[in-house]
Amino acid sequence: MKSILVKQLMVPLEDYATVSEEATLYEAVMALEEAQKSLDPRRQKHRAILVYNAQKQIVGKLSQIDVLRSLEPKYEDIGDMKAISRFGFSREFVTSMLRNYGLWEKPLQDICRKAAHKKVKDIMYTPGKGEIVAEDATLNTAIHQLIMGQHQSLLVTRGEAIVGILRLSDVFEEVCNAMKECAL
């Protein structure tokens, strides 16, 4: 794994779904769909959309969870879901939250209207320093970052510029292929 570099497994920025931070949620979903069409069929589908600012710099990420959460504004009343989720939830607790907060009372109703008006910049996630890896870093380094941060992907840099994304699914596939080649 030390000989494999991040740049060998990353998806280049030009091959990934990207959208302006000023775009609507609907436009972001359409950008994701369009990027899926041009993806090599042997690769896993994209699970996020990268967000760029007016200077065309990547400033955020929009995950599947971000999209779903944004369609139900009552999740904002609950607080920091990422911190809360580390405790684990029983089925009864999840059911009580759904009922007590009135979540998804009108599931999928009016979804087009909501998506057409929500701005990506209002729902995107801004990756932290632990979610960035240099293109010349070894796969070992990237795997460690993915595990320790429990990330689904890392932004890949060349100098200060973001040039791609390293997805957990691609790393996992590479590790599985290496395991299959081992003489056991």
Salt bridges, closest charged atoms under 4 A:
GLU22 OE2 - LYS121 NZ 3.04
GLU34 OE1 - LYS37 NZ 3.56
ASP40 OD2 - ARG42 NH2 2.67
ASP66 OD1 - ARG69 NH1 3.47
GLU105 OE1 - LYS74 NZ 3.32
ASP110 OD2 - ARG113 NE 2.62
GLU131 OE1 - HIS151 ND1 3.66
GLU135 OE2 - ARG158 NE 2.75
ASP136 OD1 - LYS7 NZ 2.83
ASP170 OD2 - ARG43 NH2 2.97
ASP170 OD2 - ARG167 NE 2.77
